[in-house]
Amino acid sequence: MRIGLALTLCSLIALGGCQSARFGGPGPVASGGPVYTAPQVLEPTVAAPSGVVSSEPLPPPPGAGPTVADVPVMPSYPAPVEPLPTAPSQPQQIASVAPTSRSSVVGAWTAREAAGSCRVQLSSSPALDLYRASTSGCANRDLGRVNAWDFRDGEVYLYQPGGAVAARLRPAGGAMEGVLAKSGAPLSLSR
């Protein structure tokens, strides 16, 4: 039993040595709590000297042409004021009025394109955020599938099911001129 006690004592001494400060432990007597170190006191530093900051454009790279800065600035003079034209003494005749609003394009139209002509009806009945349209006798498949239309920014858009644009037209005189969206072929609508 003496040998067992001696071995146990030697083991405890060896483990105690592992807990010394030499091996990174807290020392021979550990408190079991966290170890705090004293805060370090920093020495006051001297601020970096400051000076005047200036900027100027970099020179152009070698082989570059003149830049905007190289072009001399021309002095601006006031433009001469021209008198406004006077109204004619007799009223002028205005040719057919171009459709300029949604209500001015509602109705029946004859569409003409490379494959022939057909009828297009633009209705004032709403269909979600567009208006209903229908076609009859159109040889062009894209034009024949038109089911809705809209008037935006002075242009008439013809739509197919699913929202694909079939054609885009701009009012011109009493008619509308434009193109088919897929092919870019000219399209005109007249009353």
SEDRENZA-178012 format. One record per residue (C-alpha): x, z, y; residue number from 1. Coordinates in pm, 1 decimal, m for minus. Each point is the difference from the previous one (the first is absolute). Example, Ala and Ser with C-alpha at 12.3 -4.5 7.8 and 13.67 -1.06 7.14 Angstrom:
2
rec X:1230.0&Z:780.0&Y:m450.0&i:1
rec X:137.0&Z:m66.0&Y:344.0&i:2
END
This chain:
191
rec X:0.0&Z:0.0&Y:0.0&i:1
rec X:292.1&Z:50.6&Y:223.4&i:2
rec X:94.0&Z:m362.6&Y:m29.0&i:3
rec X:m356.6&Z:m105.2&Y:95.0&i:4
rec X:7.4&Z:225.3&Y:306.5&i:5
rec X:338.5&Z:m134.9&Y:101.5&i:6
rec X:m122.1&Z:m358.8&Y:m30.5&i:7
rec X:m307.9&Z:74.7&Y:208.4&i:8
rec X:210.8&Z:168.4&Y:267.5&i:9
rec X:241.7&Z:m294.0&Y:9.4&i:10
rec X:m293.0&Z:m243.0&Y:35.8&i:11
rec X:m140.5&Z:197.7&Y:294.3&i:12
rec X:337.0&Z:5.6&Y:174.1&i:13
rec X:40.2&Z:m375.0&Y:m53.5&i:14
rec X:m347.6&Z:m67.9&Y:142.1&i:15
rec X:69.2&Z:228.4&Y:292.6&i:16
rec X:308.4&Z:m206.9&Y:79.5&i:17
rec X:m213.4&Z:m315.8&Y:19.5&i:18
rec X:m205.7&Z:164.0&Y:270.1&i:19
rec X:296.9&Z:59.2&Y:227.9&i:20
rec X:35.3&Z:m176.0&Y:333.7&i:21
rec X:294.2&Z:m194.5&Y:m142.7&i:22
rec X:m239.8&Z:m204.6&Y:m218.0&i:23
rec X:m267.1&Z:m64.1&Y:266.6&i:24
rec X:m223.8&Z:290.5&Y:m87.4&i:25
rec X:m123.6&Z:267.4&Y:240.0&i:26
rec X:271.5&Z:244.5&Y:m100.2&i:27
rec X:33.1&Z:285.8&Y:m240.8&i:28
rec X:m316.4&Z:170.3&Y:123.8&i:29
rec X:m296.1&Z:m235.8&Y:33.6&i:30
rec X:m307.5&Z:108.9&Y:190.1&i:31
rec X:m226.2&Z:m258.7&Y:m163.6&i:32
rec X:m127.1&Z:m132.6&Y:338.1&i:33
rec X:103.1&Z:m298.6&Y:205.6&i:34
rec X:336.2&Z:3.8&Y:171.4&i:35
rec X:2.3&Z:m67.9&Y:374.4&i:36
rec X:299.6&Z:m104.0&Y:198.4&i:37
rec X:53.8&Z:79.2&Y:364.3&i:38
rec X:m78.9&Z:m286.8&Y:240.6&i:39
rec X:295.6&Z:m190.5&Y:127.5&i:40
rec X:75.9&Z:15.4&Y:368.8&i:41
rec X:70.9&Z:m344.8&Y:139.6&i:42
rec X:249.4&Z:m46.6&Y:274.4&i:43
rec X:m132.5&Z:m148.0&Y:324.5&i:44
rec X:76.6&Z:m369.9&Y:35.3&i:45
rec X:78.2&Z:m200.6&Y:306.6&i:46
rec X:m247.1&Z:m277.8&Y:87.6&i:47
rec X:129.9&Z:m356.0&Y:m19.9&i:48
rec X:80.1&Z:m149.0&Y:338.5&i:49
rec X:m268.7&Z:m230.0&Y:139.0&i:50
rec X:54.9&Z:m293.1&Y:228.6&i:51
rec X:m191.0&Z:m285.2&Y:157.6&i:52
rec X:m168.1&Z:m227.2&Y:m250.0&i:53
rec X:m16.9&Z:m367.9&Y:92.2&i:54
rec X:m116.4&Z:m308.7&Y:m176.6&i:55
rec X:54.3&Z:m368.9&Y:37.1&i:56
rec X:m90.2&Z:m300.0&Y:m213.4&i:57
rec X:240.4&Z:m105.4&Y:m269.3&i:58
rec X:168.9&Z:m335.1&Y:42.5&i:59
rec X:m144.8&Z:m283.1&Y:m211.8&i:60
rec X:164.2&Z:m66.2&Y:m334.8&i:61
rec X:260.6&Z:m273.0&Y:m4.9&i:62
rec X:m151.2&Z:m347.8&Y:m10.9&i:63
rec X:m340.1&Z:112.4&Y:130.2&i:64
rec X:m175.9&Z:m199.0&Y:269.6&i:65
rec X:m120.1&Z:130.2&Y:335.2&i:66
rec X:m228.8&Z:302.1&Y:4.2&i:67
rec X:m288.7&Z:90.5&Y:226.4&i:68
rec X:238.3&Z:211.4&Y:206.1&i:69
rec X:216.6&Z:m310.2&Y:65.4&i:70
rec X:m284.7&Z:m200.5&Y:155.0&i:71
rec X:m19.4&Z:48.5&Y:377.7&i:72
rec X:m323.6&Z:145.5&Y:131.3&i:73
rec X:m183.8&Z:m235.2&Y:231.5&i:74
rec X:m167.1&Z:156.9&Y:300.6&i:75
rec X:m377.2&Z:m6.9&Y:m18.6&i:76
rec X:m195.8&Z:m140.5&Y:288.2&i:77
rec X:m372.7&Z:37.0&Y:46.8&i:78
rec X:m188.6&Z:m297.6&Y:m139.7&i:79
rec X:m191.6&Z:m203.7&Y:257.4&i:80
rec X:m367.4&Z:83.5&Y:3.1&i:81
rec X:m223.4&Z:m298.3&Y:m57.0&i:82
rec X:m351.9&Z:1.0&Y:138.1&i:83
rec X:m283.0&Z:35.8&Y:m252.0&i:84
rec X:m186.9&Z:m321.5&Y:m73.6&i:85
rec X:m333.6&Z:m28.9&Y:171.4&i:86
rec X:m318.8&Z:m45.4&Y:m196.1&i:87
rec X:m124.0&Z:m359.6&Y:m21.0&i:88
rec X:m291.2&Z:m83.4&Y:221.6&i:89
rec X:m203.3&Z:m139.4&Y:m292.3&i:90
rec X:m51.6&Z:185.9&Y:m330.0&i:91
rec X:189.9&Z:m144.7&Y:m294.0&i:92
rec X:m171.7&Z:m99.5&Y:m321.7&i:93
rec X:115.6&Z:214.2&Y:m291.1&i:94
rec X:20.6&Z:m178.1&Y:m333.4&i:95
rec X:m138.7&Z:168.3&Y:m309.2&i:96
rec X:69.5&Z:371.7&Y:2.6&i:97
rec X:233.9&Z:130.6&Y:m269.2&i:98
rec X:m136.6&Z:281.7&Y:m215.0&i:99
rec X:155.6&Z:319.2&Y:136.6&i:100
rec X:m189.0&Z:276.0&Y:m179.3&i:101
rec X:m128.4&Z:88.5&Y:m342.8&i:102
rec X:m358.8&Z:m90.9&Y:87.9&i:103
rec X:104.5&Z:m342.6&Y:131.4&i:104
rec X:129.3&Z:m111.4&Y:m343.0&i:105
rec X:m299.4&Z:114.6&Y:m206.4&i:106
rec X:m187.3&Z:m287.7&Y:m157.3&i:107
rec X:43.1&Z:m319.5&Y:m201.2&i:108
rec X:323.1&Z:m203.3&Y:24.0&i:109
rec X:129.4&Z:m319.4&Y:m155.6&i:110
rec X:349.1&Z:49.4&Y:m139.4&i:111
rec X:239.5&Z:m296.2&Y:m17.3&i:112
rec X:325.0&Z:6.0&Y:m193.6&i:113
rec X:212.5&Z:m237.4&Y:m208.6&i:114
rec X:m229.0&Z:14.6&Y:m305.6&i:115
rec X:m314.9&Z:m82.0&Y:202.8&i:116
rec X:m269.1&Z:188.0&Y:183.9&i:117
rec X:m241.0&Z:279.4&Y:m92.4&i:118
rec X:m232.4&Z:256.3&Y:157.6&i:119
rec X:107.5&Z:349.1&Y:107.3&i:120
rec X:m255.9&Z:261.9&Y:104.7&i:121
rec X:127.0&Z:298.4&Y:203.9&i:122
rec X:m259.1&Z:279.2&Y:m4.9&i:123
rec X:m43.3&Z:299.5&Y:228.6&i:124
rec X:m78.9&Z:221.8&Y:m302.5&i:125
rec X:271.0&Z:260.9&Y:m48.1&i:126
rec X:189.7&Z:20.4&Y:m328.9&i:127
rec X:203.6&Z:323.0&Y:21.3&i:128
rec X:231.7&Z:m54.4&Y:298.4&i:129
rec X:m44.6&Z:m382.0&Y:m5.8&i:130
rec X:m299.7&Z:m236.5&Y:23.6&i:131
rec X:m159.3&Z:m208.8&Y:m273.6&i:132
rec X:85.6&Z:m368.5&Y:m36.9&i:133
rec X:m96.1&Z:m271.4&Y:m246.1&i:134
rec X:107.8&Z:m356.6&Y:m72.4&i:135
rec X:m156.8&Z:m296.4&Y:m173.9&i:136
rec X:143.2&Z:m329.5&Y:m121.1&i:137
rec X:367.5&Z:85.3&Y:65.7&i:138
rec X:247.8&Z:m195.8&Y:m213.0&i:139
rec X:283.7&Z:235.5&Y:96.9&i:140
rec X:m12.8&Z:293.8&Y:m240.4&i:141
rec X:133.4&Z:255.4&Y:252.7&i:142
rec X:m253.8&Z:m104.6&Y:262.4&i:143
rec X:m279.4&Z:m5.5&Y:m257.9&i:144
rec X:61.7&Z:367.4&Y:m88.5&i:145
rec X:m44.5&Z:128.9&Y:358.5&i:146
rec X:m244.1&Z:293.7&Y:5.8&i:147
rec X:88.0&Z:190.1&Y:320.7&i:148
rec X:132.3&Z:m56.6&Y:351.4&i:149
rec X:115.7&Z:188.4&Y:310.4&i:150
rec X:80.7&Z:m74.1&Y:365.5&i:151
rec X:321.7&Z:176.8&Y:113.1&i:152
rec X:224.5&Z:m62.8&Y:299.2&i:153
rec X:m176.6&Z:m327.1&Y:82.3&i:154
rec X:33.6&Z:m139.9&Y:m353.8&i:155
rec X:m242.2&Z:m45.4&Y:m289.0&i:156
rec X:124.5&Z:112.5&Y:m342.1&i:157
rec X:m174.0&Z:m125.4&Y:m315.1&i:158
rec X:40.6&Z:227.7&Y:m304.7&i:159
rec X:m30.0&Z:m42.2&Y:m377.0&i:160
rec X:m118.5&Z:271.2&Y:m243.3&i:161
rec X:260.7&Z:275.5&Y:m12.9&i:162
rec X:95.5&Z:m40.3&Y:366.7&i:163
rec X:240.6&Z:m295.8&Y:m23.0&i:164
rec X:2.7&Z:m211.6&Y:316.7&i:165
rec X:m118.8&Z:m353.2&Y:m80.5&i:166
rec X:31.1&Z:m148.0&Y:350.2&i:167
rec X:77.2&Z:92.4&Y:358.3&i:168
rec X:m160.4&Z:m189.1&Y:290.1&i:169
rec X:23.7&Z:8.5&Y:378.6&i:170
rec X:m292.5&Z:m109.2&Y:216.5&i:171
rec X:73.1&Z:m331.5&Y:176.3&i:172
rec X:m272.6&Z:m153.4&Y:214.2&i:173
rec X:m329.3&Z:16.4&Y:m190.2&i:174
rec X:183.7&Z:0.6&Y:m334.4&i:175
rec X:263.3&Z:203.7&Y:m182.1&i:176
rec X:342.3&Z:m125.3&Y:m111.4&i:177
rec X:229.7&Z:166.7&Y:m249.8&i:178
rec X:165.1&Z:m11.8&Y:m340.1&i:179
rec X:m68.7&Z:96.8&Y:m358.7&i:180
rec X:208.3&Z:308.4&Y:m79.4&i:181
rec X:155.3&Z:m102.2&Y:m334.5&i:182
rec X:82.2&Z:m364.0&Y:65.7&i:183
rec X:29.2&Z:m6.6&Y:379.2&i:184
rec X:m220.1&Z:m313.9&Y:1.1&i:185
rec X:m197.9&Z:m56.7&Y:322.7&i:186
rec X:m364.0&Z:112.1&Y:10.8&i:187
rec X:m260.3&Z:m51.4&Y:270.9&i:188
rec X:m352.0&Z:136.8&Y:39.1&i:189
rec X:m256.4&Z:m166.8&Y:223.5&i:190
rec X:m373.8&Z:49.3&Y:57.5&i:191
END
